[in-house]
Amino acid sequence: MSIFYLKGHLHSLFLCLNIYFLLVYCQNVIFYSIENANIDIDYVENGKIDSFKFEIKSMYILNTFKSVYLLQNQYLKCVYINNSYKYYIPNIVEIPGHENIILNFSAFDDEQDNVLTSKIFMGQISYKFLLRFIKYSTEEDAFINALSFMEFINILTVLEILGFKRTKNNNTFLKHLLVSSITNESFHSSDMFPKLPNSDYDRFQLNLEYLFSVFLKFVFIDKISNYTFLYFKNNSSSKDPLKNLSYRGYIRYKERLGNDNIIFLESHICSHLEKLLKYSWIKNSIICFIRHCNVDLYLIAMKMGKLKPMISNFIDLIKPDSLKKLIITDNVINKPTLKVLIHYEYFPITKFVKIICDLDIEEIHLILRNSQNIKRLIIESKEACYNIFFELKKHAIIHKNLNIKYKCNILIMQCRMNDIFQNLPENLSFYIRKFHISFTHCEFCMMKSLTFFRKVLIKYNTKKKLKKYKNQFYNCINTKDVYISTKQNKPEKIHRKIFKYIFRMEKLESILLENIIIPEILIWHILESKNLISIKLYNSCIPTHFSHDYNILNYILRSITIKESKYTLNDNFFKFLLLFRNLTFLKLYIKDIDSDFEMRNKHCTSRIINTPNDNLIVKLEYLKVNIKEETIIDWSILFAFSNFFDISNLNILILQMHELNEKDAFIISNLRSLKEICLSIYRQKTEIMLKRLTKILENKFIKRIRLDICNLNNYMFEYIYKFKNFDMVFIHFQYFEAYDLNSLHRIRCNYPNSVIFLYEYNRLVSSEVKCFLKEHNIG
């Protein structure tokens, strides 16, 4: 960790604070730091020299140093994470025991109560700043006279290195330090970085994000994630999306994650936020954070209760100059949230508005009157209304620059009014989700209703005439997704002409086949398609050996999902997948593995995956491999995939298997693009699994982890501290092994806030265990 000073134009923040606290520990404190990691010294240890090993808990230091020793000659021996080591002459600053210090450092644990001198390694920090920090933390005076923004960030970083936690001793200090700095008139991002390159401005945003995380620790007592209202780019997805993402879901997730700062307000968050806004210092701090972080997306969802005046005023105060997207859900009578946002002129500052609620004619008029600057308007309702559709159509005809989409769950069709759906302008789209009995009123109603579906579901019936299927698909002119299945729960053949009708649909993007025997003609259609981007096969039968050598390469298809289907994993199957050269999203459920293929991979695991293979064309970004629980393999599944696909670009990896292979762990540790990983291990001893996981955690690019394990026991609890550097960790378990609840209690109270436990109550447990799980929010 390096503390730095930003050269250039900085506005100083002038604070006049008189804050004074007494350290409860009466002992000397000595800080050791490195001025610059590049100025090590030539030194050779002669024999065994007595040394003091620093206890390091800070993730900032552990990202660089594995361990640090103070030698008898006062040199520092620093062992880096790659096991190399260097020697340094340290900066040394001592705070005598008789001086007062304002912080109650959690680095001083109970075992140090009787130690006269505490030694703390601070990482790479300049001597100048170290002295300045000591001045801030020891003098009873207006101790901060000219605190710049970067110094403020550095102070908070040092506090975290020291392991600070919220106590009544330091709460007031941090509150005043934080609030007095960020609410000062001089603190403004445009002033802080007037002519600096984008990289420095990005650094400002990262520092602001860090600042906000510190702020939340002192504002919220517990359950921070339940009441978070501001998500920065690096933490904009706090839920667990890994297990069941579709291709479209992955694209939306990928576009949002790391690209948008998000304001999220819903009923229960507003109720909690209202309590905080009563305090002016909290309100001023929140407003300042929101103004400086450049929010891209406002998500405001009020599903119950009226909007309180304090929240309404808050919405006015946090209004930005411009906004990428505004999404509103308002299920309250008279739509108070919608009207507040229109009143405070949110519509003119954004190009994208999505409204999720049932509207009356007056409300749609209000929206359209205020949509002059909007480029895209989406309205989602439970039931479609002819009057509202008429107003949207009329507005779309006049305002060609506004793209309108009207999406509803149902439409109660009125045959005499269906002329309204004729000659729709290109900038107006209308979709419905569910079938309604009114569609069967007449043949015209039935055929017209098919034009409204974006997704159609067909249950194939051999008794139904092909001409009816042909007419159905012919009228699905706006359909993008087709789901077709047989009535039986086993794979069956369907007429080959059905596929011909489906692939004539001009807007077809996705097809899902269930209980189907896949014919060769379907493979030809898929390869020749110019629109299809995703295909899913459920409980279907795929040819083990293809009768043709396909001479067509498809560059359109992006996603293949095969689940609960009958096929054999072999070279021939992989060659089929490689026909789709732009495939990026792959989900496979594997039941059967070719014996020759398995034997060859078992004996060919000597190649080390460290660098991408330039000969591999298909570059995967998302890979999910689910191996049937009864199928036990003792070779690396990722090694097998790496022989056919370039997996160096993987963003998300999901493995569900009997055991985690050592080779798989090694490969994962070297995937530099990997951000998220999910491991479901059916049957493996916890000690062995954690040993494999330790290798995976060497990959510092992974930010989010989900573990599906059988037992949660002492081994797992003791391992949890290794997750402290991750943004989010989900641990899903089936059984809870309680040996010593007191020891588990101590461990559980100190594990990182980013760890979330999910528990399946599938067997009886004792009342003590139930109380433990409830007390520690495990469930």
N, C-alpha and C positions, 0 to 999 in steps of 0.2 A: 504494500500500500504506500502510495506516494502522496505526500501533502505538497501542493504546488501553489504558487502565486501567479495570478494572471496579470501579465504586463499589459499596459495600455490604459485606456481611460476607464476609471472606476469611480463611481460616486461613493463617497464615504457616508456611513450612517452614524449620526451623532446621537448617542444615547446617554442619558443621565440616570443611571440606575444605582441605587444604594441597597444592595442585597448582600446579606451576610448570614452564613450558616456555620455550624460547628461540626467538624468531622467526629463521628462517634468513636473512631479508632484513633487512639493516641499513640502513633508510631511514626517513624520516618518512612518516607516514600521516595524511592530513587527511580527515575525514568531513564531508560537507555534507548538510544535510537541511532540509526545510520543516516549520515548526511546525504550520501549518494551511493547507490548500489554499485556504481562503476569505479569507485575509488577504494577498492580493496587493497590489502597490503600483502607483501610476500612474507610468509611466516611458515615455519616448519615446527611442528610439535616434537619435542624431544622426550620420548617415553610417555608414560601416563601422567598427565597433569590433572590436579584437582580442578573441578569445574562445577558451576551451578547451572542447572537446566531450567530455563524459564518455562513457566506454565502458560501456554498460548491457547486462547479460546476464540480469538477474533478471526472471523472469516476473511477479513482484509489481509491479515498477516499470513494465515494458513494457505491462501491462494498462491503465495510465493515461497514461504519458508516451511519446511517440514519440521525443523526443530532449531533452537538457538541456545548456545551455551556461553556463559561468562567464565572465561578462563581466569586462573589465579593472577595472571599479569594484567587483568582488566581488558584484554582483547575479547572481541566477540567472534565466536565460531558459528557461522550460519550455514545450516544444511538446507539446500533448496529442494523443491519437490521432485526434481529429477535425480536426487541423491548426490549431486555435486555439492561442494562446500567452498566457502571463502572466509577469509579473516578480515575483520574491520577494527579500526579504532573508534569506539562509540562516542556519541554525544552523551554527556551525563549531567542530569539536573536533579538536585535533591530538594525535597520539601521536608524541613525538620519537623519533628513531632510537636514542637511547641507552637508551630504556626497553624492557623486555621484554614481549612479547605472546605469549599462549599459542597463537594460531592460525596455522596455515600457510595463508593465504588463497590459493585458486587464482585469485583475481582478479589476482594479480601473475603475469603470464605471463613467458615468457623474455625478451620484448622490454623489460621494465621492470627488468631486473636492474641496469642502470647508471643508472636514474633515481633521483635523490636524494629526491624527494617524490612519493608516489602520492596522487592525488585520487580519492575515491570518493563518488558520489552515493547516498544512502541512502533517498530517497523522503520520504514524510511520517512523520517520527519526532520526537517531542518532544525538546527540548534536555535535559530532566531525565532521560529514559530513556537518551539518548545518553551522558551523563556516567556514568550507572550502569553501562551496558554496558562503557565504557572501564575502569571500576574493576574489574569482573569479570575483564576480559581482560588486565590488566596487573599487578595487585598480587600479590605473593607473600605471602599471608596467608590467613586464613579469610575469603576475599573475598565469600562469599555468606552473609550473616548473617540476612536475613529475606526470602527469595525467595518471592513469591506465585506461584500457578499461572499467572496471566496474564503475569507478568514472565518466567517460565520459557518460555512460548510465544513471547513477544516476542524473547527471546534467540535461540531456535532460528530464528525467522524472519529475524532480522538475520544470523545465520550463513549462512543460505541466500542472502540478498541478496548477501553477500560471496562467494558461490560456493564455500562450503566443500566439501571432499571428504574421504574417509576417508584419513587419514595416521597414521603412528605418533605424530606430534606432537600431534594433537588427539583421537585415539581415546580415550585414558584420560580426558581432560577431559570429553568428551561422555558417556562411559559413566557416570562418577561423577555428573555433573550430572543425567542422565536417571534413573538408578536411585535415587540418593539422594532425588530429588524424588518420584517416583511411588510408591516403596515406603514413604515416610514415613507414619506413622499418621494424620497430619493431612490427607493427600491422599485425599479421598473426595467423590464427586460430590454426594451428598446434603448434605454440609456446605458444599461450595463454592457451591451454589446453593440455599439453603434456601427462599427465598420469591420467586424470580425468575420472570418470565414464560417461557413455553415457548420463545420466540425465543432467549433467553439460554442456555437449556439446550441447544438445538440447536447454538448456537455452541460450547458446551463439547464436544459430540460431534464437531463438525468439527475442533476443536483436537486432540482426542484422536486422531482419524484421522490428522491431520498428524503428530502425535507418533509414532504407530506406524510411519508411512512412514519417518520419520527413524531410528527404532529398527531397522527391517529393513535399512537401508543399512549399519549398523555391525555387525549380527549375521551377515548372510549375505554371503559374499564375492562370489558371482555367482549368476545364475539365480534371482533372488528369486521370480519367478512360479512356478517349479517346486515350491517348498517353502512357499508361503504357506498358512497355516492359519487366518488370521483375515481375513475379508472384511467391510469396512464397507459401509454402505448405498450409498455413492458408487462403490465399486469391486467390488460383489458379483458382477458378471459380468465375468470377465477373459478369457473365450474369445470367439471370433469367431462370433456367431450370425446375422450379417446376411444371408448368402447364401440360405439355404434354410429360412427360418422358415415353418411353417404358421401358420394363424390361432390354433389352440390353443397352439402354441409361443410365439407372440407374446404372447398373454394371460398365460401363465405367466411369460414373461420380463419382461413389463411389471409384473406384480404383485410379482415378487421384486426387480427392479432398483430401487434407491432406497428399499426398504421394509424390508429385512432385514439385520441384522448376522449373519454366518454363521461358525460354526466348522466347518472341514473337515479331517477326519483320515482319511487312508488309509495303506496299508502303507508306501509309499516316503517319505511325509511323516513318518510316525512314526519311521522309521529315522533320518532326518536330525534330527528333533526330539529324539530320545533323546540324540544327541551334545551338543546345546545345553543340555539340562536337567541335565547333569552340573555345570554352572556355576550356583551358587546365585543370582548376580546376574541371569543371564538368566532363570532360572526364575521368580524373584520379579517381574521386569519383565513377563514374559508373563502370569502370573497376574493381575497388577494391571490390565493392559490389558483382559483378558477380563472381569474383574469390573466394570470401569467402563464398558464400551461397551454393556451391555445386549444380550447376544446373543439373537437371536430363533430361530435355527435351528441345530441340531447335526446335521451330516452325518458319520457315522462309518462308513467302508467298509473292512473288513478282508477282503481276498480271499485272502491267503496269510499263513502264519506265525502263531505265537502272539502274544498280546498281552504285551509285556514288562512286568515289575513297575513299571518307572519310568513307562511310559505309563499303566498302570492307576492308579497313584497320582496322576498328573497329571490324569486324568479325574475323580478324586475331588476334587482341589483346585479345579478350574475349574467345579464344579457350581453353577449359578445358583439363585436362589430360585424362579424360574419360567421357563418356556420355552414358546414358541409351538409349535414342531414338533421332533420327534426322528425322524431317519431313520437306520436301521441296516442295513448290509449285512455279513453275517458268513458267509463260505463255509468257515470253518475247522471241523474236527471238534470236536464238543462245544460249539460256539458260545461261546467264551470272552468275546468282546466283548459279546454280548447279556447274558450272565450277570453281567459286571462292571457294566454299566449298571443292571441290575435290583438288584444287590447294593448299589450306591451310591444307590439310590432315585431314579433319574431318572424313572421312570414316574409317580410321584405328582405331579411338578411340571409336567407337560405335559398338554395336552388332545388332542394329535395325535401318534400313533406310527405309523411305517411301517417294516415289517420285510421285508427282501428276502433270503430264504434258504430252503432246504428244512428243515423242522422235523419232529421226531418228536413222538409223543404226550406225552411228558414235558415237552418244551420248550413245547408249546402250553399245557399245564396251568400251567406256570410263568408264562407271559405273561398268561393270563387271571386268575390269582390276583392279579396285580399291576396290574390294569387298572381299579381302582375309580374313579379320577379321570379316566380317559381318555374322551373323547367320540367320538373317531374312530380306529379301528384298521384299518390296511391291511396285509395279508400277501400278499407276492408270492413264488411258488415256481415251480420248473420243472415239477413234476408234481403234479397234484391228488391228495389222499389222502382217501378216504371217511371214515376214522376222524377225521381233523382236521376235515373239514367237519361231521361229526356233533357234535363238541365245540363248534364255532363256532355251529352252529344252536341247540344246547341253551343256550349262554350268551346268545345274542341274544334268545331267547324270555324268559329270566328278567330280563335287564338291557336294558330298553327304551331307556334313555338312551345306550346305546353303539351307534354305527353301525359295522358291521363290513363290510369288503370283502375278499373272497378272490379273488385274481387268479393264474391259473396259465397256463403255456404249453400244456400238454396235459392231457387227462383220458383215462385208459384206462377206458372205460365198461364197467361190469359190469351187465348187464341186470337181474339179480335184485335188485340193490341200488338201483335207480333211484327207488324210493319215497321215499328220503331227500330227494329234490329237490322233493317235493310240499309245498305249504302253507308256503312260506318266510316268515318274519317280514319286515316292511317294512324293518327295520334291518339286514338281511343281504343282501349282493349277492355273486353268484358269476359270474366271467367266465373264459373260456378264450380263448387266442389262435389256436391252430392246430387244424386238422382232424386226426382220428385214425381209422385204419381200423376201430376198434372201434365207431364210430358207425353203421356199415353192418350191424351185427348183425341188426337188424330194423327195421321201419318205425317202431316206437315209439322206439327208440334214436335213429334219425335225426331224427325230429321233435323229440324232447326236447333233443338236442344243440344245435339251432338256438336254443334259449332261452338258451344260455350265451354266445353270441357278442356282443360289443359291436360288432365289425366283421365284415361279411360281404362276400365277393368272389364275384361272379356272372359267369361266362363265358356270354354269351348264345348260344344255339344255336337256330336256326330250326326244327330238327327236334324240339325238346323241346316237349311239350304245355304250353299256357298254364296248365292247372290245376295242374301241378307247381310252376310259378313262384308261382302264387297261394298254394299251401299252404306253400311255403318262406317267403315273406315274412310270411304270417299267423302262423307260429310264431316269428318273430324278434321276440319281445315285448320284449326288452331291448336290441335293436340300436340303436345311435346313428349308426353310420357305414356307408354302403353304397357299394361300389365295383362298378361294372358296366361290362363292356367286351365287344367282339365279338372273334371269333377272328382276324379279318383285321387287318392293320396300316394299313388305310385306313378312313375314316368309312363306316359303314353304317347303314341304318335298322333299328330294332327295333320290335316291336309296341307300339302306343300304350298297350295295357292294362298293360304292364309298369310304366310310370310310375304308373298308377293304383294298382297293388298296393304299390309302394314308398311312395307318399305316404299310404297308410293306416296305416303304422307309427307308433304313438303317440309313440315316443321318438326318432324320426329327427331328427338335428341336422346331419348332413353327408352330402353325396353327391358322388362322383367318377365322372365319365363319361369313358370313353376309347374312341376310334374310333367315335364316335356322330354321326349326323346329327341335329342338334337340331331337333325338331318344335315347332310352335306350341303343341301341347297341353302339352308340358313347361314352357314358359314360363308358361302359365296356372297349372299346378300350383305352380311356384315362387312366383309372385306371391300365390297364395292360401294358401300354407303358413303355419301358426301356430307351427311348431317349427324349421324349417330355418334354420340360422344361417350355413352355409358351403356353397359349391358350387365344384367344380373341374372344368374341362374340359381334357382332354388329347387332342391330335390329333383334334379333333372339328370339325364344320362348323357354323358359326353363320350364320343368315340375314343377308344383307347388308341387305335391306329387309324390314321386318316388315309382314305383311298386315293386321294389326289396329292400331287405336289403343287401347292398353290404358288402361282407365279405373280400374285398380286400383293403389294405391300400397302397397308392402310396407314395414313398419317392423320386421321381424324379422331379415331377412338382414343379416349383418355383413361377410361375406367373399366375394370373388369372385376366383378364380384361373383364368386362361386361358393355356395353354401349348401351343406347337406346333400351334395350331388355325387353321383357315381362316376368316377374317373380314376385313372391311375397316374400317379406322379412319376413321369419318366422323361427321357430326352425328347421324345416325340411331342409330348404335351408342352414342354418349354419352347420347342421350335414353333409350335402353333402360336403361343403367346407373343413370340418375337416378330410375328407378322405385323403387329401393331406397333409401329416404330415410335409413336408419341405417347405410348402408355406411361402414365405417371402414378396411377392409383390402382393398387392390386390387393384384393382380399380373397384368401383361399382357405377353405376348410378341407383338410387332408385326411382321408380315411385309408386309402390304399397307396402303397409305395412299391414300385417295381423292385424286385429283389436284386437284379443286376445293377440298377441305378443306385440302390442303397449300398451295395457292396463296393461299388466304385468310389462312392463318396467317403465311405468308411476308411478306405486305403489311400485316399488322395487328399489328405488334410495338411500336407506339409507346406502348401503355399501360404504365405503370409499376406493378409490384406492390409496394406498400409497406404498404397497409392491407387488412384483410379486406373482401371484398365481401359486404355484408349480404344481397344477393339470392340468394346461393348457399346451398343448404340442406344438401347432402351434405358432411359434414366428414370428410376423410380423416385417419387417423393413421399409416397405413403404406402406402407407395406404392413398387411396384417396376415399372419400365418397362424391358423388354429389347427393343431394336430389332435386328432381324436384321442381321448383320454386313455383308451386301451392300447393305443399305438405307442410303443416305447422305442425311441431311437437313441443310439449311443454315438451319433456323429453330428456334425454341425449343419443345421438346416440353412443358416445364413451363408455358409461356405458354398452350399449347393446353389443357392440363388445367385451368389456373386459370380458364378461361372457363366451365367446367362444375362444378368442384368447389371447395370452400373448402379450400385446402391450407395455410392459416396454422396449422393444428393438427398438422401432420405431426411425428411423433416420429422416424420412421425413413424414410429415402429411399434407394432403390437405383436407379441409372441405369446401364444397359449399352448403349453406343452407339458409333458410329464415331468421333465427335468431341464434345468438350465445348463447347457453344455459349456465347458470351459472355453472352447474355441469360439462359440457364439459371444461369450462375454468379451473375449479379446477383440473380435471384429467390431462389436458395438463401441468399445472404448476408443476406436480409431475413426468413427464416423463423425467428421467435423461439422457437418450440416445438421446433425440430429438435435432437435429441440425438445422433443417429448417422446416418452417411452412408456409402454404398458407391458408388464410381465405377469402372466397368469401361470403359476407353477402348481400343478396338480398334486404331485407327490415327490417331495424332495426334503431331506433333512434341513432344518433351518440353518444349521451351522454351515453346511455345504453351499446352500443357496446364497447366504450372506457373503461367503468368500467369493463367489462369482460376482455378486453385486458390487463388492468392493472394487473389482477390476473395472466394472462398467462405470463407476463413479469417478474414475480417472478422466473420463471425458467431461471437461469443464464446460462444454457447449450445451449440455442437457440442462434444461431449466425446470421441466415438469415431469413427474414420475407417478405412475400408478402401479401398485403391487397388489395382486390378488393371491393371497396365500391361504393355506389351510389353518394353521395355528398361529395365534398371537401369544408369544411367550416371553420369558426373560431375555432370551437372546435378541429378539426383535426390539424390545424396549431399550436395551443397552446400546443397540446399533443406531437408534434414531438420531442421535446427535450429529451423525454424518450427513444428515439431510439439511443442515442449517444453511447451506449456500443455494438451495433451490427455491424457486418462486412458489411452487405448490407441489405437495406430495400427498397422494391418496393411498391409504393402506386399507384394503378390503379383506376381511378375514371371516372364517366360518366358526372357529372355535377359540375360546379364550382359556388359556392355561394359567391358572392363578396359583402360584406357589407362595409368594410372600407379598401380600397387598401393600404392606408398609413400604417395602423397597420399591415396588412399582409406583407407588404414590410419589415418592421422592423423584424418581426418574421422570414420571409423567409431567410433573410440575415444571420441569426444566427443558422439555423438548421444544423445538422451534415452533413458532406460531403457524408456520406454513404447512404443518403436518395435520392431515384430517383423517380420522378413522371412520370406517364404515363396517358395520357388524351385522351379520345375518343371524338372527335368533332362531336357530334350528335345533336347539336341544336345551334341556333344563339346566339352569345354573343356580348357584346358591344366592341367597339374598345379599351376602357381602359383595359378591361379584357384581350383581345388578346395581348396587349402590355405587360401587367404584366406577362402573361404566357411565352411570348417570352423572356422577359428580364431575367426571372429566370429559363430559360431552362426547362420549363415544357411542355411536349408534347410527 
